[in-house]
Structures are given as C-alpha cells and as structure tokens.
Amino acid sequence: MSMLRRRKGAAPSAEAAERRAPAAAGAAAPDGSGEERKPDGVPAAKEKKARWSCVDNCCWFVGCICSLWWLLLFLYNAMPASFPQYVTEAITGPLPDPPGVKLRKEGLSAWHPVVFVPGIVTGGLELWEGHQCADGLFRKRLWGGTFGEVYKRPLCWVEHMSLDNETGLDPTGVRVRPVSGLVAADYFAPGYFVWAVLIANLARIGYEEKTMYMAAYDWRLSFQNTEVRDQTLSRTKSNIELMVSTNGGKKVVVIPHSMGVLYFMHFMKWVEAPAPMGGGGGSEWCAKHIKAIMNIGGPFLGVPKAVAGLFSSEAKDVAVARAIAPGVLDSDIFGLQTLQHVMRMTRTWDSTMSMIPKGGDTIWGGLDWSPEEGYDCSLKKQKVNDSQVAEDIKKDKLDSQSNNVNYGRLISFGKDVSEAPSSKIEQIDFRDAIKGNNIAASNASCDVWTEYHEMGLGGIKAVADYKVYTASSILDLLHFVAPKMMQRGDAHFSYGIADDLDDPKYQHYKYWSNPLETKLPNAPEMEIYSMYGVGIPTERSYVYKLSSSVECYIPFQIDTSADGGNEGSCLKGGVYSANGDETVPVLSAGFMCAKGWRGKTRFNPAGIRTYIREYDHAPPANLLEGRGTQSGAHVDIMGNFALIEDIIRVAAGATGEDIGGDQVYSDIFKDSAHSSFHGANGASLAVRKGLLVSCAISDV
C-alpha cells in the first residue's frame, strides 16, 4: 500500500514537472536566445548591465589614477635620496662630481663676495596693491612660481602686469614689486631652475647668504626708472659696499645674466655719476669695489628677437603656433585675442627697448652684406683658442659665395625680397605715409586696442611696400608703428655709435646701457668676461608677410611657409638663423670683448682685460639628465658645469689667465673683423661721421 501511495504521489509530480518545463523554457527564451528572463520579460543580465553608468566608469578611472599617484608619491618619499642618481648612473654611467664638490676637493673656498643680476622675465614679481579683481593676491607672485593667476583670471593678470603707457611706471591703483632675496630668481617656476644650481655649487665651497646677493629689480621698467620708483640702484650700491666692508675689503664678483648685463652696465655709469642723476660714488668706485664682471649670455648689442617681439609679438615658436591655429591667436575666436593682449602688455615694458639692435648697419650689416657671411648652418665648429683667428677671413670669403645669407636684412617682406640683389628691390619710403583711421573705425568694438588700429590700411601697406629693413631703418619702422612706445624709449635708450665720447651729451643716462656710446670705468685691475653658449641656431633675421584681414588683428606676421628647401639651410619657418645660444647671436654676445673693448680703446681707456668664454652646446643624452650639464642654451647654460666651474674659480680668487684665457668655438673674431671691414668700405654715412668700429678701436 505504501508503494502504491508513493506511485500515486509521484504521478502528479511528474506531470507538474512536464508542465513546468515548457513554461520555464518559454520564460527563459521566448525568442530562442536561451537567456533567463524575469516575469516582466526583461533579461536579468541586461538589467545588470544597465546599472553600470558613465559615472561608475569615471569614478573607477579617477580612483585608479589617485591610487597610482599616491603610490608613486609614497615610493618617491620612501626611496633613498641617492636612488634617482643610482638609476641614472646605471643607465648612463658614472656622473661627474658637481663643480662645487670637485673644487672643494681641490681646496677652493669662498673668497670674493658674489652679486647676481638676473635678466628679463626670470625674476619674480609680487602684488602689493591692485584692483578689485585681484582680491586675495596681496604679496602673491604674479610673475614666476606657478603662474596660477594667468589661468584663473587672465584679463586681470594682464591689467596688473601692464605699466602706464604714458609714463612707463605704475598704473593708478596698482603696485607690483620685485621679490627680494635669493628666492627672487633661483627658480623661474617649480622645477625650472635659473640661478639655483649656481647658488648650490657656490654653497658647497662655503658661500652663504651673507656673501651672496641677488640684485633683483623690476625688469619691466627702464633702467633709470628702477631707481626713480624703487631706489634699486641705490640699494645695490649700498649692498655691494656692505659686502666689501664686511668681508675684509675683498671686492665683489658680479654675475649678470641676459638683460641683467645691460642693467649692470647702466649701474656702473650711474654709480660714478654725480647726484641727482647718478649715485655720486665718484670715478674710482668701480675700481674699489668690483674684482670681475662675468657676463652670461649678454645681449651687449641687442637681439633681433626683440624686433620681432615689438613688431608682431612673435618669435620663432609663436610664429609656428600662429600659422597652425591663426584663429586662436589672431582673431576673436573664443574671445581670447591672445597676441593683442600680449602686445598691449609688453609694449608698456620699457626694458624691452634696451635690446633693440645697437650700432646700426655698421655692426649688423646692410642690404648686401653681414658680418656672418659664409656661416654654414650645418657646420659644427671645433674649439679654437687662438684669438687671431680673424686671419682666416680670405678663405671664409670664398666659402661665403656658396652660402650667402643677407643677415643684414633684419625684416624682409617675402622670401624673394630676402634673397634678391639690392639693385632689384624697389623700396617706397613709408616715413611720410599718411595714417588713416580705417581700422580704428571698423574695429571700434575691439576689446584690445593696439597702436596698429591707428595706422589705417594706408599705413600698413606703406610698411609692406618698403620691403626690407636693416638695423638702421628698424628704428624708423618702430617709430612709425609704435610711436608712443618709442617716445618713451627715446628718453631712456640710444642705439648709435658715439662719434666723440667726450661730448657732454653722453653723460645722460639714456646712453649708459649702450657699450658703443659709453666708456668703461677707470678700473685697470678689473676683468670683464663674456660667457655664452654657441652651436644652437639663433634667430637673426625674418621673412614677413601681411596677415589675413580680420577684426582686431595684428597686421604683420612671420611667414612660416618661407623655407630654404634643404636640411642645412639657414632659413626655416620664415626665420634665418645664425650661431648663438638660441636667443642672443654670437655677434651681440661676443663683439665687445672680442674687439670693442679688447686692449686700450676709446671705449675702454683703462685697458680693462677682457675674455671670451664660449661653451659648445651639447643637449642632454636622455630624459634622466634633465636640461643637461653641458647645455649652451640661453637659460639652461646656468646649469652648465664648465661655466659654473669657471665662475667658482674666479670667485675663489683666480684670474682670466688662470682659467685659460679665451675659449672660442665660433667665428667671433672673424665676424668682428668683417663688421669693421664692411663698415669702412660701405655705409658712407658712417665713414663721413667717423662712426666705424674700426676707427673706434684704432683711436687709442
């Protein structure tokens, strides 16, 4: 009976199983897919997938990045300090000792106090008073550091970094001042050193803050105005006197960089000039207080790069970006008007006019010649220590016939104009052209107003029709396109070659930063060094074109389509390059120490000894070397071990002869001789006025 009951109970179960099976099959896959479905017919797997959103992906991604970042940060802080050096040496081989360590092992120690003079843009500037848009920025860096305010409030930043367009001083309600101390220019931005490596190596032989002084100044101002507004020249004088008196009467070694070279030249004339224009130190002040001046990357005779910056707010890299994305930099796309803002701001910085090329065609060349004739852009020069290398001029003149670049044409409108014989160039004088208000009327809604808006189409066309500009006519060009700027510049700077240095007019401060219009101090025991990098293509002249006519535009731009056509050509992207440190051509950095001041000349009546120390550029072998220890680039050279070693040796008491005298890789002596030779046989005006460099040197 029990078995019967079990069989009767099992029958319904079997029938129920048979009934449930098709239902389950139908529920699972009515479409034959075989997926399990819920009663409402929605696949369970698809329901799970629908729950995964973009927010989940983003959160996971951010979480992974943060976790990785914290892990790397932990490892970085946990690893031994020597680990990065161990890794680098494992890849590249043993690293040389830093110069400070090497020279300390040789027994060198701190001796002469040192003074650093930073160049343009490398010194920090901080806000002391500003408009409402700058609330919360008191004593925060507007220039240098992280540059965070550029991104947060760009128009406010431009407003506070600009100076008054009439006076060249502070605008109403704004006070931006230089950062003081060694931190003013040790790093330009986090991780990007300027003076930090040199300071660290000096510290290794015993230097400290009481024997090092950073002569920081507001690099936007004209040199004399740094005294008028901030008394910077007076404070520099007092600090040097203090360092000499507190270090046993040992004279200082001054180390200016870039535009700081010109600034310190102005200081040397100011400190000896009588008050109120000068510091009243007397004619013997420099002889009593300065042992040596070690100029790094000095633009003694100016730089063509300054012309492009003032003319169109461009340099080589900016020109490329402007060609790739003209709408972003030129017109009002995205409401940026970037170049116009840059031009409006930088044209209020009077210091930039100190670097306009000096000496005119006599130094920089004319329509048919230039001192660098025959320079081979693909040639790597070998080291030459013989300062009489100018005897090779005859051979180089033959070479120049195969590679003749008209560097004297600083600006040419069109590649064909830059290459054509001067007799084939028809120039229409622009100086008397009538400026219209066509652009001013059509661009009344422009947010950024530049002096180009006042020129009119007729004035713009007149500039282009002149076709080619040399160093002499560049001044007329800038007066035409930027009269307000040049009016201020004429009051503070000069760009000629002095006829008679005893003329009382040269006692004015506007001449003090031009080495061709002033005398060196009466300090026969002082030494002057010109130290700079070579072996890097450096901007020397430009091919320009008219910009596309759009609203609120800068009407001229470098023609990046102009190219030399072969790998070794000096013309690339509308820029003719010569030898230099990427910013300052060799001609400007080395000419005065190679010729203008060499021996007793009327520019150097005391016969101060001059030395040229060139550093051949060698880029870093890999990323682990950072910016390299053998770089010759304009700023990166501040980390060049050979340069730092030379500076430390002189600061520790060595002379120029002790460190090897001249060290020359370039053709600076030949180029200097070329400049005098062509001036004597060309430039008739210079001959008549006796302004030739050759005459200047021979008037002993």
SVG drawing of the C-alpha trace seen along z (x, -y; Angstrom):
<svg xmlns="http://www.w3.org/2000/svg" viewBox="-2 -119 99 121">
<polyline fill="none" stroke="black" stroke-width="0.4" points="0.0,0.0 2.8,-2.3 4.4,-1.7 1.1,-2.4 0.8,-5.6 4.3,-6.7 3.5,-5.9 0.2,-7.8 2.1,-10.8 4.8,-10.6 2.5,-10.9 1.3,-14.4 4.9,-15.5 6.0,-14.1 3.0,-15.7 3.8,-19.0 7.4,-18.8 6.3,-18.2 4.0,-21.2 6.7,-23.4 9.4,-22.5 7.8,-24.2 6.8,-27.1 10.3,-27.6 11.7,-27.2 9.2,-29.7 10.0,-32.1 13.7,-31.7 13.8,-32.2 10.7,-33.0 12.9,-34.3 15.1,-31.2 18.0,-33.1 18.3,-30.9 18.5,-33.8 16.8,-33.7 14.0,-36.3 12.1,-37.7 8.3,-37.7 8.2,-41.1 10.3,-39.7 13.5,-41.8 16.7,-39.7 18.5,-39.7 21.9,-40.1 20.8,-43.2 19.3,-44.6 22.7,-44.2 24.5,-45.9 22.1,-48.8 23.0,-49.6 26.7,-50.3 26.8,-54.0 29.3,-56.5 29.7,-57.9 30.9,-54.5 33.5,-54.4 34.7,-57.9 34.8,-57.1 36.8,-54.0 39.2,-55.8 39.7,-58.7 40.1,-56.3 42.8,-54.3 44.7,-57.5 44.6,-58.8 45.7,-55.4 48.6,-55.3 49.5,-58.9 49.6,-58.2 51.5,-55.1 54.1,-56.8 54.3,-59.7 54.8,-57.3 57.6,-55.5 59.2,-58.8 59.3,-59.9 60.2,-56.5 63.1,-55.9 66.7,-56.9 67.8,-60.3 70.5,-58.7 68.2,-56.3 67.5,-58.6 71.2,-59.1 71.7,-55.3 69.2,-54.7 70.7,-57.4 74.2,-56.1 73.0,-52.6 71.8,-53.8 74.3,-56.5 77.4,-55.5 79.0,-57.4 78.1,-61.0 80.8,-63.7 81.0,-65.5 79.2,-68.8 81.7,-71.7 81.3,-72.8 82.2,-69.3 85.1,-68.9 86.6,-72.3 86.1,-71.8 88.2,-68.6 90.9,-70.8 90.9,-73.1 89.0,-76.0 86.9,-78.0 84.7,-81.2 86.8,-84.3 85.2,-87.2 81.5,-88.1 79.3,-87.5 76.4,-89.5 73.8,-88.1 72.0,-90.3 69.0,-88.5 67.8,-89.1 64.4,-89.9 61.4,-87.8 63.5,-85.5 62.9,-87.5 59.7,-87.1 57.2,-89.9 54.5,-90.1 51.4,-92.2 51.3,-94.9 48.3,-96.8 45.7,-96.0 42.2,-96.4 39.1,-94.6 39.7,-91.7 42.9,-90.9 41.4,-90.5 43.3,-87.9 46.5,-88.2 48.4,-90.5 52.1,-89.6 51.3,-86.6 53.5,-86.2 52.0,-87.5 55.2,-86.6 57.1,-83.4 56.1,-80.5 53.1,-78.5 51.5,-81.4 48.2,-80.2 46.5,-83.6 47.2,-83.6 44.7,-80.7 42.2,-81.8 41.8,-85.5 43.8,-86.2 42.5,-89.7 43.0,-90.8 46.6,-89.4 47.3,-91.3 45.9,-94.5 48.2,-94.3 51.3,-93.2 51.0,-96.2 52.6,-99.6 51.2,-103.0 51.5,-103.6 52.4,-107.3 54.8,-107.2 56.2,-103.7 55.5,-103.5 52.7,-102.0 49.1,-102.5 46.8,-104.1 45.9,-101.8 48.4,-99.1 51.7,-98.3 53.7,-95.3 57.1,-94.9 60.2,-92.6 60.6,-89.7 63.7,-90.2 66.4,-87.8 68.0,-84.7 64.5,-83.3 63.7,-86.1 65.3,-84.3 66.6,-80.9 63.7,-79.2 61.5,-80.6 58.8,-78.1 58.7,-74.9 61.4,-72.6 62.7,-75.1 66.0,-76.5 67.7,-79.7 70.2,-80.6 69.6,-77.7 72.3,-75.3 75.0,-78.0 73.9,-79.1 74.0,-75.4 77.5,-74.9 78.8,-78.1 77.4,-77.0 79.5,-73.8 82.7,-75.8 81.5,-77.8 79.3,-80.6 76.2,-81.6 73.6,-84.4 75.9,-87.0 78.4,-86.5 75.8,-86.2 73.4,-89.0 70.6,-88.8 70.3,-92.3 66.6,-91.8 64.8,-94.6 61.5,-95.2 62.7,-94.1 59.7,-95.7 60.9,-99.2 63.5,-101.3 66.8,-101.0 66.7,-104.6 63.1,-104.2 64.1,-101.3 65.9,-104.0 63.2,-106.6 60.4,-104.3 62.2,-101.7 65.7,-103.1 67.0,-99.8 70.3,-101.1 71.0,-102.8 70.2,-99.6 72.5,-97.7 75.3,-100.2 74.8,-100.0 74.7,-96.2 77.9,-95.9 79.6,-98.4 78.4,-96.5 79.6,-93.1 83.1,-94.6 83.4,-96.1 82.2,-93.0 84.4,-90.6 87.8,-92.2 87.8,-94.6 87.5,-91.8 86.0,-93.1 82.8,-91.6 82.5,-89.3 79.4,-90.4 77.5,-87.8 74.8,-89.4 72.7,-87.3 70.9,-88.2 69.4,-91.7 71.0,-92.0 74.2,-92.6 72.8,-95.8 71.3,-96.7 74.7,-96.4 76.4,-98.5 73.9,-101.2 74.6,-100.8 78.4,-101.2 77.8,-104.6 75.1,-105.6 77.2,-104.8 80.0,-107.0 77.9,-109.9 77.2,-112.8 73.8,-113.2 70.9,-113.7 71.1,-111.8 73.7,-109.3 74.8,-107.7 77.6,-110.1 80.2,-107.3 83.0,-109.0 85.2,-107.8 87.1,-105.3 84.0,-103.5 84.1,-100.5 87.9,-100.1 87.5,-99.9 84.5,-97.6 84.5,-95.2 87.0,-92.5 85.4,-91.0 82.2,-91.1 81.3,-87.7 78.5,-88.4 76.4,-85.3 74.5,-85.4 74.8,-89.2 73.0,-91.0 75.5,-93.8 74.5,-94.9 70.8,-93.9 69.0,-90.9 66.9,-90.7 64.4,-88.7 63.4,-91.9 62.5,-93.5 60.1,-90.6 58.6,-90.8 57.9,-94.5 56.8,-94.4 54.4,-91.5 54.6,-89.9 56.3,-86.9 59.3,-84.8 60.0,-81.6 57.9,-79.3 55.0,-81.8 55.0,-82.2 54.6,-78.5 51.7,-78.4 50.1,-81.4 50.4,-79.7 48.9,-76.4 46.0,-78.0 45.6,-81.6 42.0,-81.8 43.1,-81.2 46.0,-83.7 44.9,-86.3 41.2,-86.9 38.4,-86.9 37.7,-83.1 36.9,-82.0 37.2,-85.7 41.0,-85.3 42.7,-87.8 45.9,-86.4 48.6,-88.2 46.8,-91.5 46.8,-91.2 50.5,-90.2 51.3,-93.2 49.4,-95.7 51.1,-94.4 54.7,-94.0 54.7,-97.4 54.4,-99.0 57.6,-97.3 60.2,-99.9 63.1,-97.5 62.4,-95.5 63.6,-98.5 67.0,-98.2 67.6,-95.1 66.8,-96.7 69.9,-96.1 72.6,-98.8 75.2,-100.1 73.0,-100.2 74.3,-98.8 77.9,-99.2 77.5,-96.3 74.6,-94.3 75.1,-94.6 73.3,-96.3 71.3,-95.2 74.1,-93.3 76.5,-92.2 76.6,-91.0 79.4,-90.1 78.4,-86.4 78.8,-86.0 79.5,-82.4 78.2,-80.9 77.3,-77.3 74.2,-76.4 75.0,-72.7 78.7,-73.0 79.9,-72.1 82.9,-74.3 86.0,-72.9 87.4,-74.6 89.9,-77.5 91.9,-79.2 93.9,-81.5 92.4,-85.0 94.0,-85.8 91.6,-83.5 90.5,-86.5 93.4,-85.9 91.2,-83.2 88.9,-85.8 90.1,-85.4 89.4,-81.7 86.0,-82.2 85.1,-84.9 85.4,-82.2 83.2,-79.9 80.6,-82.6 79.9,-82.7 78.2,-79.3 76.2,-80.1 75.4,-83.8 72.6,-84.8 71.7,-88.5 71.5,-88.7 71.7,-92.4 68.1,-92.4 66.5,-92.0 63.0,-92.1 62.1,-91.3 58.5,-91.2 58.7,-88.0 61.3,-85.3 62.1,-86.6 63.0,-90.0 65.2,-88.5 67.3,-86.8 67.2,-89.4 70.1,-91.8 69.5,-95.2 69.5,-96.7 66.4,-94.7 64.5,-95.8 62.2,-98.8 61.5,-100.5 58.8,-103.0 59.5,-105.2 57.0,-104.7 58.1,-107.5 55.8,-110.2 52.9,-107.9 49.6,-109.2 48.0,-107.1 44.3,-106.7 41.6,-105.6 40.1,-102.9 40.9,-100.1 40.0,-102.3 36.5,-102.8 35.9,-99.2 37.3,-97.8 35.6,-100.2 34.3,-97.1 37.8,-95.6 38.5,-94.7 42.2,-95.1 43.5,-98.4 47.0,-98.5 48.7,-101.3 48.1,-99.3 44.5,-100.3 45.5,-103.9 47.7,-103.3 44.9,-102.6 45.2,-100.4 47.4,-103.0 50.0,-103.0 50.0,-99.2 50.5,-99.0 53.3,-101.6 55.2,-99.4 55.0,-96.4 55.9,-98.4 59.2,-99.4 60.0,-95.7 63.3,-95.4 64.6,-96.8 68.1,-96.9 69.2,-97.7 69.2,-101.4 65.8,-101.6 64.3,-99.3 64.3,-102.3 62.2,-104.3 59.9,-101.4 59.2,-101.1 58.7,-104.8 56.1,-104.5 54.1,-101.5 54.5,-102.2 55.1,-106.0 54.0,-106.1 56.3,-103.2 59.3,-104.6 58.7,-108.1 59.3,-106.6 62.1,-104.5 63.9,-107.6 64.0,-109.1 65.8,-106.1 67.8,-104.3 70.1,-105.0 71.2,-102.7 74.0,-104.5 77.8,-104.6 79.4,-107.5 81.5,-109.9 83.1,-111.8 82.7,-110.1 83.9,-113.3 80.8,-115.1 78.8,-116.2 75.6,-114.7 76.9,-111.2 76.7,-112.0 72.9,-111.5 71.6,-108.1 70.0,-107.2 73.4,-106.3 74.7,-104.3 73.5,-100.9 74.9,-101.1 78.5,-99.9 79.1,-101.8 78.2,-105.1 79.9,-105.0 83.3,-104.3 84.1,-101.5 85.1,-102.6 88.6,-103.7 89.4,-100.3 92.5,-98.8 92.7,-95.8 89.1,-94.8 88.3,-91.9 85.3,-91.6 84.2,-88.2 81.7,-87.4 80.4,-83.9 77.8,-82.4 76.7,-79.3 77.3,-78.5 76.2,-75.8 72.5,-76.5 70.5,-78.1 69.6,-81.5 67.1,-84.0 69.0,-86.6 66.5,-87.9 62.9,-87.3 60.7,-86.9 57.3,-88.7 54.0,-88.8 50.8,-90.7 48.2,-88.9 44.8,-87.9 42.4,-90.9 40.3,-90.0 38.9,-92.1 41.2,-93.1 44.2,-91.7 48.0,-92.4 48.6,-93.1 52.1,-91.6 53.3,-88.1 56.3,-85.9 55.8,-83.9 56.3,-80.3 55.9,-79.0 59.3,-80.5 61.9,-77.8 65.3,-77.2 64.4,-73.9 67.2,-71.7 68.2,-70.4 71.3,-72.6 69.5,-75.8 69.7,-78.8 66.0,-79.7 63.4,-77.6 59.8,-78.7 60.5,-82.3 63.5,-82.7 67.1,-83.0 69.3,-81.5 72.9,-82.2 75.2,-80.9 74.3,-81.7 72.6,-80.5 69.1,-80.3 68.4,-83.9 71.5,-86.0 73.6,-85.8 77.3,-85.4 77.9,-88.8 76.0,-90.6 77.3,-88.4 81.0,-88.5 81.7,-91.6 82.7,-94.0 85.0,-91.6 86.5,-90.4 87.0,-93.8 85.3,-96.9 87.0,-96.5 90.0,-94.4 93.1,-96.3 93.1,-100.1 90.4,-101.6 88.3,-104.7 85.5,-102.5 88.0,-101.0 90.5,-103.7 91.8,-102.0 92.6,-98.8 90.5,-96.5 91.3,-92.9 88.5,-91.1 88.0,-87.4 85.6,-85.4 84.5,-82.0 82.3,-80.1 80.5,-76.9 79.7,-74.5 76.2,-73.2 75.6,-69.5 72.0,-68.5 71.2,-66.0 71.6,-62.4 68.4,-61.3 65.4,-62.5 67.2,-61.5 69.7,-64.2 67.0,-66.9 68.2,-70.1 71.7,-68.8 75.1,-69.8 76.7,-70.9 73.9,-73.0 74.7,-76.2 71.1,-77.4 70.4,-80.9 68.9,-79.9 69.9,-76.3 73.6,-77.4 73.1,-78.4 73.4,-74.7 76.4,-74.1 79.1,-72.5 82.0,-74.1 80.6,-77.6 79.9,-77.1 83.4,-75.9 84.9,-79.0 82.7,-81.2 83.7,-79.5 87.4,-79.6 87.2,-83.4 85.1,-83.9 87.7,-81.9 90.5,-84.2 91.6,-83.1 92.2,-85.4 91.2,-85.0 94.6,-83.7 94.4,-81.2 91.3,-79.6 92.7,-79.5 92.1,-82.9 89.8,-82.9 87.9,-79.8 86.4,-80.2 84.4,-77.8 82.7,-80.3 83.9,-82.8 83.5,-85.8 86.9,-87.3 86.4,-86.9 82.9,-88.3 84.2,-91.3 86.8,-92.0 84.2,-91.6 82.0,-94.2 84.8,-96.8 85.9,-95.9 82.5,-96.3 81.8,-99.4 84.9,-101.0 84.0,-100.3 80.2,-100.5 78.0,-102.7 79.3,-106.1 77.4,-108.0 79.3,-106.1 82.6,-106.8 81.8,-110.6 80.9,-110.7 83.7,-108.6 81.4,-106.1 83.2,-102.9 84.0,-100.3 87.4,-100.0 88.0,-103.7 86.7,-103.4 89.2,-100.7 92.2,-102.3 91.6,-105.6 93.8,-104.6"/>
</svg>
